Amino acid sequence: MNQEKPNFFSSPNFNPVEKKEKIWINIVLLILTFITTTIAGAEWIRGFGTQFEFSELAIGLPYSISILFVLSCHEFGHYFAARYHKVKATLPYFIPFPSLLGFLNFGTLGAVIKTKSPINNRRALLDIGAAGPIAGFIASVAILIYGFTHLPGKEYILAIHPEFDSPAYGEGALQLEFGYTLLYFIFEKIFAQGAEFIPPMSEIYHYPFLCVGWFGLFITSMNMIPVGQLDGGHITYAMFGEKKQYSIASIAMLILIVIGVIGFLSMLLEFTFYFGWSGWLFWAVILYFIIKVKHPPVYDETEIDSRRRFVGYLCYAIFILSFSPAPFVLTVG
């Protein structure tokens, strides 16, 4: 950790063509993700499977620009913290996801950076793990506040769903409802009370800034689960050490499985229960087999200082504010 970061341009092993190609991968993925999120943004407003003229895709730009902003803040938070601690890390790789019928589509599966040298002490582990969620959370909060303070009138939703005011609206149809998070609920009460119309959770996907703000909180909470090498796993290891991290991670996995089973049973029995989502079961499988439950040990186990411990607890507060046990609820009207 105390070694200086190598100067790639002066290294005899440096290949300028190879370096350029790696940067181009990041650029190409960013462009592709901009395209897929713009299409997804337009589809969230107009409906999935809708045919668009090229000029009509502009309605998806507020969504795509906002979601790329949130993801960029999160990943560059990690990146600059890694650079500060002289840990080699790649630039963010954005992950595009094309529109596919039958799939819940945000146009992206997020973004990642890859550390290419070890994180050797708990201080660096805390800083790198916490910088991403904090930066992404701040960006999501900004987008969410803007969305609530710039809500259009009811004519906006009526232009999309002319039958919205009809008592029979949604009757017999499958509806997607986003689950409340504590912070979303608080912001709705604070910032939207003077609005002419507050969209229900079953309609916020038509509102790009609300949708992105909510999605940013969702991504933050998924990453803050204290398991393995997720951001939450880094932070928990840095704060409490190897043994306690594994214990906390095991409890977190058990909770994920329980609320995943509750969500699966409610879906199987066609019973609307706003506590549980079957997707948490899938996420638990990913965590167990790919991310792993136990965080790998670091070389220097020196405990972190009180300032970093405060940052760690702040991240746990962010997790509580951002988490929804039932982020997606499918109902039949």
N, C-alpha and C positions, 0 to 999 in steps of 0.2 A: 504493500500500500504506500510505502514511503518512496518508492522509485518514481522518477519523473516519467511522464507519459512520453513514449518514443515519438520522435519527429519522423513521420512517414515519408516526407518529401526528401529527407537527407539520408534515409536508410538505404543501404545497398540492396535490400530485398524489396524495395518499393517499386511497384509496377504501375505507372500512371494510367495505363489503359484499364487495368483491373480496377483501380480506384474509381475511375470514371464510370465503369460499367455498374459498380455497386451503387453509386449515387443515382444512376439512371433507373435502377430498379425501384428506388424510393420514389422518384419523380413519376414514373409510369404508373405505379400503384396509386399514388396520390391523384393523378388525372383520372384513372379508371374509377376510383372511389368517388371523385367529384361527379362523374357521369352517373354512376349507379345511385348515389344519394339524391341527385337532382331528379332523376326519374322517380325514385321512391317518394320524394317530397311531393311531386306532382300527383302521384297515385294516391297518397294519403289524403289529398284534397279532393280529387275527382273520382277516385275509385280504382281499385286494382283491376288490371286487364283492359283498362281504357286505352284506346288508340289516341295518340297525341301527334299533332303537327309539331315540327321542330320549334316554331316560335312559341307554342303553348307551354313548352317545358319551363319557360321562365318562371312560372308560378312555383316551381320546385326550388328555386334558388335561395329564398330565405331559409328553407329547411337545410339544404346541402351546405351552405356557407356556415350556418350556425352549428351544425353537427360536426363539421370539420374543425371549427374553432374549438369546440369542447374537447374533441379527441386530441387535437394538437396541444392544447394547454396541458392535458393530462400527461401525454408522452414526453413533451419537452420539459415538463417538471422533473420527470425521471432523468432525462438526458442531461440537463444542466447540473442536477445534483450529482450524477455520476461523474461528470467532467470536473466538478469541484473537488471530488475525492480522488481524482486521477484514476478512475475506473473506466476502462475502454468500453464504449457503447456505440451501437449503430444509431443512425438517424431513424426516426419512426418509419415503420412499414405499415401503411394503411391497408386494410383488407376489404376489397370491394365485394359486394354480394348482389348479383343481378336479381331482378324481379322474377319470381317463379310463382305460378299459381299454386295456391294451397299452402304457401309459406308466409309466416309473419315476417315482413321485410322492412328493415330500416335502411336498406341500401348499403349496409356495411356490417361487418362482424367486429368492428373496432379497429384498433391499431396496437402495434407492439414495438418495443425496442429490444435489442438483444445485447446483454453485457458480454464482453469478450475477454474480460479478465476478472479474477475473483474479487469478491467484496470481503475483505479480510477482518473487519471489526464491526462491532454492533453499532457504533456511532454512525459509520457510513451506511450500514444497513437500514437504520432508522431514517436517515436523511433521504436516501434514494427511494425507500419504500413509501415514505409519507409525502414526498414532493408531488408525485403524480396525482393521488386522490385529492390533495388540498387544492392544487391548481385546477383540476377538472371540476371540483365542487364549486369553486369560486366562479368559474366560467358558467356552469349550469345555473347557479344562483342569479347571475347577471342576466342570462337569457330568460330565465323564468320570471324575474321581476319585470323585465321589458314586456314579456308576453302578457302578464296580468295588467300592466298599466297601459297597454295599447290594444285592449280587446275591441274588436269591431262590434258593431251593433248586430241585432238579431237578423238583419237582412242578409248578413254574410252566410249564416247557416241555412237560411231559407233559399238562398241562391243555389246551394248545394243540394239541400233536401227540401223542395217546395212543400212537401207533405209533413214537415217537422211538427207543426202545430196541431196536426190531426190526431184525434184520440187513438186512431188505428195505426199511428206511425210505429214501425218496427214490429208490429204484431205478427207472430209466426216466423219471424226472420232471426237468423243467427247474428248476434251482436257481440262485438269486441269491446270490453270495458277495461280501461287501465286502472290498476289499483292505486289507492291513495298511499302516499308516503306522508310521514309526519310533517316534513318541511313543506310539501306541496299543499297540504291542508292548511297549515299556518299562513302561508303566503296568499292562498285564496281568500282567507278571512281578512287579511290585512290589506292587500293591494287591489282586490277586485270588488270590494263591497259597493263602490260607487258606480260600477259598470252597469250599462243598460241590460246586458245579458251575460251570464256566466255559463259557459258550456259545461254540461255534465261530463263525467269521466268517460262515458261511452261515445263522446264526440270530440275529445281534445286532439285526436290525431288529425283533424281538419285544421288545426291551429298550429302552424309550424313552430312558433317559439315556445308554446306550452308543451308541444310534443317533444322537442329537442331538450328542453329543460328537464322534463320528466325522464327522458331517456338517459340524460347525463347522470342524474341521480341513480338510476337503475344500474348503469355501468359501474358507477363508483361503488355502490353497495356490493355488487358481485365481486369486485376486485378487493374489497375490504374484508371479505370473509377470512378469518384468521387461519387459513389452511396452507400448508406447503409454501410454495414460492409465489403465491398471490401477494399483492401489496399488504394485505392484512396479516399474512403469514410472516412477511419480513418484519413488520412493525411489532408483532407479538413476540417473535424471537428476540428482537433487539431489546424489548422492554423486560422480558421475563426469563429469557434463556431457553436452552434446548428442551429440557424436560417439561417445563410448564407450557411451552408452545405446543408440544405434542398432545398434552392433556386437553388444553383449550381447543385445539384443532379437532380432536376426537369428539368432544362435546358438540362443537359446531357442525360436524358431519352428521352426528345423530339427529340434531335439530333439523338439518336440511332434509334428511331422509323422512323424518316424521311429517313435516309440512308438505313434502313431496307426495307422500302416501295419501295424506288427507286430500290434496288436490287431485290426485289420480282417482280416488274413490268418489269424490264429489262429481268428477267428470263421468265416471263409469255409471254412477247411479243417477246422473242428470239432475244433480241437486246443487243449486247455487249456494256456495259457502265461501265467504270472503276471507278465508284464512287457509291458504294452501294453494300450491300450483304444481302440477305434475312436472313442469320443466325443472323444478329443483331436484327431482330424482335424476334426471339426465345430467344436470350440472354436478351432482354428487358423484356420479359414475366417472365423469371427466376428471374431477378432482382426485378421485381415488386412484385411477389407473394412469393418468397422464401428469397432472400437477403434483400428485402425491400429497399425503396428509402431513408427513413429517418434514420439517425444514432441514436442509443439510447444515451441518455445523460450520461455524466460521472459525477462523484461526485465533483471533484475539477475542476472548470472552469478557474483556473489561466492561463493567457496567456503564450504561449511559448516564449522562449528567441530568440534573433536574429540569433544565430547559428542554432537552429532547424528550424527557419523560412527559412533560406537559404537552408537547406536540403529539406524542403518541396517544394520550388520552383525548386530545382534540380530534384525532382521526377516528377514535371509537365513537365520539359524539356525532361526527359526520356520518358514520355508518348507521347509527340509530336513526338519524334524521332522514336518511336516504333509502332505507330498506323498506320493502313492502313484501309481506309474506304471500300475498296474492297479486303479483304485478299484472297478470293477465287473466281476465275472467271472461269466459264465453257463456253467454246466456241466450235463451230463446224468448223473444218478446211475446 
